[in-house]
Structures are given as structure tokens and as C-alpha cells.
């Protein structure tokens, strides 16, 4: 079986954008699971994504009590034998791999956000670290971005950074 993923973070609606980009909503419709690594800003974004599919998400530092009440700080899910964790913030880029190896020893893929900087590395232990950037606020990046990926036969495959 194949599970298609849409991976987003830092949507910041309505602060950085009035709405989610149509490309993100189309990708949500094509996905089997939508993964959001926090900083939704409004629960209306969670509601909207839930209308497009199943959501695995966490709250971020810009999210209020309404999102804290509905979402965990860390979410975990086994997807086709791949152990995923989602968290908003992982701290500074320097030393991230070692810190996340220690913090998430029982995880195969860690999705995070906060920086708005796309990130795709593998730690010495083999933990895959993914940050999709932001589809609404590129900050100092050349593009607004999100990720798509598939999980198949116990492996993460086809990780693609999509530029908007």
C-alpha cells in the first residue's frame, strides 16, 4: 500500500496570507494524509484542511489556546511501518541532527517547522529530518514551499520540495 503525504508548516493564515494557496489545497486533495508542523495561527486553517483530508498536526509558537486544545505539541504516527513524529520547533540549525537523534530515538522521520527554511537531512543514526518551509511566507528564502512524499513498503520515498 502507498500513502501519499502533503507536508506543510508555518501557514500563518491570516497574518502572512489571507488564505491557503490553491496549490496547497489541490495537494491536500491528492494526499492520503496532511502533515502540518504548526503555526497555523487560526483554527480555521485546521478546519479547512480537515475538509480536504486526514490531518496529523501540532501547535506552534504562534498558535493560541484554541489550537493548543485541539493539537499536541508532538504528534506521532506509524505510517506503513515508518515511525513519524511531528514537532514545531527543533532549535538552532547547528547541532540539530545530534539533538534530534537524542530527543527522538524511536522515530524514523521527524517533520518540523518554525524556521520557514526547507530542510531535508539524515542524521548519523538515520533519522530523516524534514522541514517543508512555508507556503505563505518565504521570509529570506527564494520561494514559498511545501513538501510531498510517499510512504511505501516501509520506506519514505519521493520527497519533493514544491516551489510556489
Secondary structure, DSSP 8 states (H G I E B T S, - for coil): -EEEEEEE----BTTTBSS--HHHHHHHHH-SEEEE-S---SHHHHHHHHHHS-EEEB--TT--HHHHHHSBSEEEEEETTEEEEEES----STTHHHHHHHHTTT-SEEEE-SS---EEEE-TT--EEEE---SS--TTSSS-EEEEEEEETTEEEEEEEEE-
